[in-house]
Amino acid sequence: MLKQLVPAIAQVHELTGRTLRQLTVLDGSQYTVVPGSRTSLKTLSTVVEAACLAALDLAEAVSDNPLEAAGFSGEPSLDDATRQAREAKIRAGLADILADAVHQLDVCATGCHYTVSGIIRDLTRYPQHMPPLPQLTSGQYTALEKIAQGDARLWRSLRGDRETVRAGDGSTIPSKPFHLLAKNRLVRVQERDSALGGQDITVTAAGLLVLDTQRLSRTEPATPARPAPSAASTAGRRR
């Protein structure tokens, strides 16, 4: 159990630090003058709180987990029946602690969702505060839309000289529009866990804003139909 909890605690602390950095960036940005921005910042601050509580739960599980080690010299050792009774009692408490950690992490995910939705809502209502965003072509928008559907991954060869981007439905996303999305920070590529595994790709808040604001503008007008030739213009044609 200790081996399982240690990486989980480290990951929660890393995510807490990342959330604090984003909160600091928002707090020092021009977004604070947008009406309604206080709610988004407050929501993100609750994500920090919930993440810390999740880390505390996991740390408490480490503390309560019985470790079989030698006691002081002369201290009587526990017999099997006493040890089993102690473990049964602690096991129930650990289940409650870990369940609360899961709940706190669910609160984090919900809070992040509400934060992003709030930022998009506020900037859409007050476009004068909109940050400069790239105007995507139809192909670039389609690539961003596919990534936003979830489960997109980036695969690199072992030598690193070739890469493939696949959407959640298994289709391939062309590299040129993908690199433009990454360059403009509309998508985020997660760090690679191993040399063989792919890297998860997610859409950033800026990418979601582009999807929301350019959804209507990307519709191309239909090509007007040519007028049918008149009888006078076709009368002199030879067959």
ZARO-218423 format. One record per residue: y, z negated, x negated of N, C-alpha, C in turn; residue in one letter. Coordinates in steps of 0.05 Angstrom, whole numbers, padded with zeros to 5 digits, always signed. Atoms other than C-alpha are relative to their C-alpha. Layout:
N
YZXYZXYZXA;...
//
This chain:
239
-00024+00000-00017+00000+00000+00000+00025+00000-00017M;-00023+00001+00018+00047-00015-00058+00006+00028-00011L;-00004-00027+00011+00036+00055-00086+00012+00018+00021K;-00011-00016-00021+00054+00085-00019+00029-00007+00006Q;-00026+00009-00007+00116+00043-00008+00021+00006-00021L;-00019-00003+00022+00149+00051-00076+00015+00027+00002V;-00015-00026-00002+00165+00127-00069+00016+00001+00026P;-00015-00001-00026+00186+00117+00004+00027-00016-00003A;-00025+00016+00004+00237+00062-00016+00019+00016-00018I;-00018-00016+00018+00264+00106-00073+00013+00023+00015A;-00011-00023-00015+00272+00165-00026+00021-00009+00020Q;-00019+00010-00019+00308+00124+00027+00026-00008-00014V;-00024+00007+00016+00356+00097-00026+00015+00025-00009H;-00013-00025+00008+00369+00167-00051+00015+00013+00023E;-00013-00012-00024+00384+00192+00019+00024-00017+00009L;-00023+00017-00007+00430+00132+00031+00023+00007-00018T;-00021-00007+00018+00469+00149-00031+00012+00027+00006G;-00011-00026-00007+00475+00222-00010+00017-00001+00025R;-00016+00003-00024+00500+00201+00059+00026-00013-00006T;-00026+00013+00007+00552+00156+00028+00019+00020-00014L;-00017-00021+00012+00577+00214-00015+00012+00018+00020R;-00011-00018-00021+00584+00258+00046+00021-00014+00017Q;-00020+00016-00015+00620+00202+00083+00026-00002-00015L;-00024+00001+00017+00668+00195+00025+00015+00026+00000T;-00013-00027-00001+00681+00270+00024+00015+00004+00026V;-00012-00004-00027+00695+00271+00099+00025-00018+00002L;-00021+00019-00003+00739+00209+00095+00025+00009-00016D;-00022-00009+00016+00782+00241+00041+00008+00029+00005G;-00005-00028-00005+00786+00310+00073+00021+00003+00022S;-00019-00006-00021+00834+00344+00121-00012-00003+00028Q;+00013+00003-00026+00782+00335+00176+00010-00025+00014Y;-00008+00025-00012+00810+00265+00188+00024+00004+00019T;-00023-00004-00018+00872+00295+00222-00009+00015+00026V;+00009-00014-00024+00829+00333+00273-00005-00021+00022V;+00005+00019-00022+00829+00298+00341-00030-00003+00005P;+00028+00006-00005+00762+00264+00352-00016-00004-00025G;+00016+00002+00025+00742+00262+00278-00009-00029-00005S;+00007+00027+00005+00740+00186+00278-00029-00006+00010R;+00027+00005-00011+00678+00187+00322-00022+00011-00018T;+00020-00012+00018+00641+00233+00274-00004-00017-00025S;+00002+00016+00024+00657+00190+00214-00013-00027+00006L;+00012+00025-00008+00637+00127+00252-00030+00004+00003K;+00029-00006-00004+00570+00160+00271-00014+00002-00027T;+00012-00003+00026+00557+00178+00198-00002-00027-00014L;+00001+00027+00013+00573+00107+00176-00023-00016+00012S;+00023+00014-00012+00520+00081+00225-00026+00011-00012T;+00024-00011+00014+00470+00128+00190-00004-00015-00026V;+00002+00016+00025+00485+00091+00125-00012-00027+00006V;+00010+00026-00007+00472+00025+00160-00030+00001+00007E;+00028-00002-00008+00407+00048+00191-00018+00006-00024A;+00016-00006+00024+00382+00076+00125-00004-00025-00017A;+00003+00025+00016+00396+00010+00090-00019-00019+00014C;+00019+00017-00014+00358-00027+00145-00029+00010-00004L;+00027-00011+00005+00299+00020+00136-00010-00007-00028A;+00007+00008+00027+00300+00007+00061-00007-00030-00001A;+00005+00029+00000+00303-00068+00075-00028-00005+00013L;+00027+00004-00013+00242-00063+00122-00022+00007-00020D;+00021-00008+00019+00202-00026+00069-00002-00020-00023L;+00001+00020+00021+00223-00077+00016-00013-00026+00010A;+00013+00023-00012+00202-00133+00063-00030+00003+00001E;+00029-00005+00000+00134-00100+00070-00012-00004-00027A;+00010+00004+00027+00127-00100-00005-00003-00030-00005V;-00001+00029+00005+00145-00174-00006-00023-00014+00015S;+00020+00013-00016+00097-00193+00050-00029+00009-00006D;+00027-00010+00006+00039-00151+00026-00014-00018-00020N;+00013+00019+00018-00012-00199-00005-00010+00014-00025P;+00009-00011+00026-00023-00185-00079-00021-00019-00012L;+00021+00016+00011-00088-00209-00108+00003-00004-00030E;-00004+00006+00028-00070-00241-00174-00007-00029-00005A;+00009+00027+00007-00088-00304-00211+00023-00020+00005A;-00020+00021-00005-00053-00369-00191+00003-00017-00025G;-00003+00019+00023-00035-00428-00235-00027-00011-00008F;+00024+00011+00010-00087-00460-00278-00008-00025+00016S;+00009+00023-00015-00129-00509-00238+00004+00004+00030G;-00004-00005-00029-00107-00480-00171-00025+00011+00012E;+00025-00010-00012-00166-00470-00124+00002+00029+00009P;+00000-00028-00009-00184-00398-00110-00007+00002+00029S;+00006-00003-00029-00188-00372-00039-00028+00011+00004L;+00026-00011-00006-00256-00361-00009+00004+00025+00017D;-00002-00025-00015-00271-00296+00028+00010-00004+00028D;-00009+00005-00027-00261-00325+00097+00029-00006+00002A;-00029+00006+00000-00193-00354+00081+00017+00025-00007T;-00015-00025+00008-00171-00289+00047+00001+00019+00023R;+00001-00019-00022-00193-00247+00106+00018-00009+00023Q;-00017+00011-00021-00157-00293+00156+00029+00005-00007A;-00028-00004+00008-00093-00289+00115+00008+00029+00002R;-00006-00028-00001-00097-00214+00109+00003+00010+00029E;-00002-00008-00028-00108-00206+00184+00027-00008+00012A;-00025+00010-00011-00047-00248+00200+00023+00017-00011K;-00022-00015+00013-00003-00210+00150+00000+00029+00010I;+00002-00028-00008-00029-00142+00173+00016+00005+00026R;-00014-00004-00025+00000-00151+00243+00030+00000-00005A;-00028+00001+00007+00068-00170+00214+00009+00025-00014G;-00007-00024+00015+00068-00110+00167+00002+00024+00019L;-00001-00022-00020+00054-00063+00226+00027-00001+00014A;-00026+00002-00013+00117-00089+00261+00023+00008-00018D;-00021-00006+00019+00159-00083+00198+00001+00031-00004I;+00000-00029+00005+00137-00011+00185+00008+00016+00025L;-00009-00013-00024+00148+00008+00258+00030-00001+00003A;-00029+00002-00001+00219-00017+00254+00013+00019-00021D;-00010-00019+00021+00229+00024+00189+00000+00028+00011A;+00002-00026-00013+00206+00086+00227+00022+00004+00020V;-00021-00001-00020+00254+00070+00283+00028+00004-00013H;-00026-00003+00014+00313+00062+00235+00003+00028-00012Q;-00002-00027+00010+00297+00129+00203+00004+00020+00022L;-00005-00017-00024+00295+00161+00272+00030-00002+00008D;-00029+00003-00006+00365+00132+00284+00016+00016-00020V;-00014-00016+00020+00387+00164+00218+00000+00030+00007C;+00002-00028-00007+00362+00232+00240+00018+00007+00024A;-00017-00005-00024+00396+00226+00308+00030-00002-00007T;-00028+00003+00008+00461+00202+00276+00010+00024-00016G;-00008-00024+00015+00462+00261+00228+00004+00024+00019C;-00002-00022-00019+00451+00309+00286+00026-00003+00016H;-00025+00004-00015+00509+00278+00326+00024+00005-00018Y;-00023-00004+00018+00554+00280+00265+00006+00029-00003T;-00004-00029+00003+00543+00354+00253+00010+00012+00026V;-00008-00011-00025+00550+00369+00327+00029-00007+00006S;-00028+00008-00004+00615+00329+00330+00020+00016-00017G;-00017-00016+00017+00645+00366+00271+00004+00028+00011I;-00002-00027-00011+00629+00433+00301+00016+00000+00025I;-00015+00002-00025+00656+00411+00369+00030-00003-00006R;-00028+00006+00005+00721+00385+00340+00014+00025-00012D;-00013-00023+00013+00735+00446+00296+00001+00024+00018L;-00001-00022-00019+00718+00494+00352+00022-00004+00020T;-00022+00006-00018+00767+00459+00398+00027+00004-00013R;-00025-00002+00014+00821+00459+00345-00003+00019-00024Y;+00006-00019+00021+00811+00523+00305+00022+00001-00022P;-00020+00001+00021+00877+00512+00267-00008-00017-00024Q;+00010+00017+00022+00839+00461+00225-00025+00011-00012H;+00025-00012+00009+00781+00508+00213+00001+00006-00030M;+00000-00007+00028+00762+00513+00139-00006+00030-00004P;+00006-00029+00004+00758+00583+00108-00030+00004-00002P;+00028-00006-00001+00690+00611+00124-00004+00030-00004L;+00004-00028+00004+00660+00678+00103-00007+00014+00026P;+00007-00016-00023+00655+00733+00156-00026+00015-00006Q;+00026-00011+00006+00582+00752+00158-00004+00027+00013L;+00009-00025-00013+00554+00821+00170-00023-00006+00019T;+00021+00004-00019+00502+00831+00223-00026-00009-00014S;+00024+00007+00015+00446+00827+00171+00001-00028-00011G;-00003+00027+00010+00473+00764+00140-00002-00021+00022Q;+00001+00018-00022+00482+00731+00207-00029-00003+00010Y;+00028+00001-00009+00411+00749+00227-00017-00018-00019T;+00014+00016+00019+00385+00718+00163+00006-00030+00004A;-00008+00028-00004+00424+00654+00175-00012-00011+00026L;+00011+00008-00025+00400+00652+00247-00030-00006-00002E;+00029+00004+00004+00327+00658+00225-00005-00026-00015K;+00003+00025+00015+00335+00601+00175+00006-00024+00018I;-00007+00022-00018+00367+00558+00229-00022-00007+00020A;+00022+00005-00018+00304+00564+00271-00020-00019-00012Q;+00017+00020+00012+00269+00519+00221-00024+00011-00016G;+00024-00005+00016+00211+00519+00171+00003+00024-00019D;-00004-00021+00020+00243+00571+00124-00006-00012-00027A;+00007+00010+00027+00219+00566+00052+00005+00021-00021R;-00004-00017+00023+00235+00595-00016-00023-00003-00019L;+00023+00000+00018+00177+00614-00060+00008+00014-00026W;-00006-00012+00026+00186+00627-00135-00026+00003-00015R;+00024-00004+00017+00134+00655-00183+00000-00021-00022S;+00002+00020+00021+00109+00610-00238+00018+00006-00024L;-00018-00007+00022+00150+00649-00289+00029-00001+00009R;-00027+00002-00010+00211+00644-00244+00015+00026+00001G;-00013-00026+00000+00225+00719-00247-00001+00014+00027D;+00002-00012-00026+00209+00733-00174+00001-00022+00022R;-00002+00020-00022+00226+00697-00109-00002+00014+00027E;+00003-00010-00027+00210+00707-00036+00009-00021+00020T;-00010+00018-00021+00245+00677+00024-00014+00007+00026V;+00015-00005-00025+00203+00670+00087+00011-00018+00022R;-00009+00016-00023+00228+00648+00156-00023-00015+00012A;+00021+00016-00012+00189+00600+00199-00020+00017+00015G;+00019-00017-00014+00157+00658+00237-00016+00017-00019D;+00016-00015+00020+00129+00687+00172+00013+00025-00009G;-00014-00025+00009+00178+00745+00166+00015-00005-00025S;-00014+00002+00025+00212+00759+00100+00030+00004+00004T;-00029-00002-00001+00287+00748+00093+00009+00014-00026I;-00009-00015+00024+00319+00799+00045+00016-00019-00019P;-00012+00018+00020+00343+00766-00020+00031+00003-00001S;-00029-00004+00004+00413+00797-00020+00016-00017+00021K;-00014+00017-00018+00438+00765+00045-00005-00030-00004P;+00006+00028+00005+00402+00700+00028+00017-00011-00022F;-00015+00010+00022+00437+00694-00039+00030-00003+00007H;-00028+00003-00009+00505+00705-00005+00003-00025+00016L;-00001+00025-00016+00489+00649+00044-00001-00024-00018L;+00001+00023+00019+00470+00603-00013+00025-00003-00016A;-00024+00000+00016+00531+00622-00054+00023-00013+00016K;-00022+00011-00017+00577+00604+00005-00008-00027+00012N;+00009+00026-00008+00538+00539+00016-00004-00002+00030R;+00007+00000-00029+00517+00559+00086-00029-00009+00004L;+00027+00010-00001+00445+00541+00069-00005-00018-00024V;+00007+00018+00022+00414+00487+00025-00030+00003-00007R;+00028-00002+00010+00351+00495-00017-00008-00027-00012V;+00009+00026+00009+00313+00430-00027-00012+00002-00028Q;+00011+00000+00027+00292+00411-00097-00030+00003+00002E;+00029-00006+00000+00222+00433-00115-00015-00025-00008R;+00017+00023+00006+00169+00378-00113-00021+00006-00021D;+00020-00008+00020+00119+00417-00154+00004+00030-00007S;-00003-00028+00009+00112+00483-00191-00013+00019+00019A;+00015-00018-00017+00065+00511-00138+00011+00001+00028L;-00010+00001-00028+00099+00489-00073+00026+00015+00004G;-00025-00012-00007+00154+00525-00038+00022-00021+00005G;-00023+00018-00004+00224+00496-00026+00011+00004+00028Q;-00011-00001-00027+00250+00480+00043+00029+00010-00001D;-00027-00010-00003+00313+00516+00065+00011-00009+00027I;-00012+00009-00025+00360+00485+00116+00029+00011+00001T;-00027-00010-00004+00427+00506+00145+00019-00024-00002V;-00019+00021+00003+00487+00464+00125+00019-00002+00024T;-00019+00002-00022+00542+00440+00172+00019+00024+00000A;-00017-00024+00001+00585+00499+00148-00015+00024+00012A;+00016-00022-00011+00528+00546+00165-00003-00002+00030G;+00001+00003-00029+00521+00517+00234+00027+00007+00013L;-00027-00007-00011+00596+00525+00244+00003+00031+00001L;-00001-00030+00000+00590+00599+00224-00016+00011+00023V;+00017-00009-00022+00533+00608+00273+00014-00003+00026L;-00013+00006-00025+00574+00577+00328+00024+00017+00005D;-00025-00014-00004+00640+00612+00316-00002+00030-00002T;+00002-00029+00003+00615+00681+00298-00021+00012+00018Q;+00021-00010-00018+00562+00687+00352+00011+00022+00018R;-00011-00020-00018+00608+00725+00399+00013+00023-00015L;-00014-00021+00014+00647+00764+00347-00018+00020-00013S;+00018-00018+00013+00585+00794+00316-00011+00022+00018R;+00009-00021-00018+00569+00835+00378+00016+00025-00004T;-00014-00025+00005+00586+00906+00361+00003+00016+00026E;-00004-00015-00024+00617+00949+00414-00019+00024+00001P;+00018-00023-00003+00571+01002+00442+00014+00026-00006A;-00011-00026+00006+00582+01074+00419+00006+00015+00026T;-00006-00013-00025+00619+01110+00475-00015+00026+00003P;+00015-00025-00005+00579+01166+00506+00018+00024+00000A;-00017-00024+00000+00604+01236+00495+00002+00012+00028R;-00003-00012-00027+00632+01270+00557-00016+00025+00002P;+00016-00024-00005+00588+01323+00587+00018+00025-00001A;-00017-00025+00002+00613+01394+00571+00005+00012+00028P;-00007-00012-00026+00649+01428+00628-00013+00027+00003S;+00011-00027-00006+00625+01491+00661+00015+00022-00014A;-00016-00021+00013+00683+01530+00631-00006+00002-00029A;+00005+00000+00029+00666+01509+00560-00027+00012-00006S;+00027-00010+00005+00593+01530+00567-00004+00028+00011T;+00004-00026-00013+00604+01594+00605-00003+00022-00021A;+00001-00022+00019+00615+01636+00542-00021-00003-00021G;+00020+00004+00020+00557+01608+00502-00023+00020+00003R;+00022-00018+00000+00502+01655+00483-00026-00016-00003R;+00026+00013+00003+00429+01635+00489-00015+00013-00022R;
//
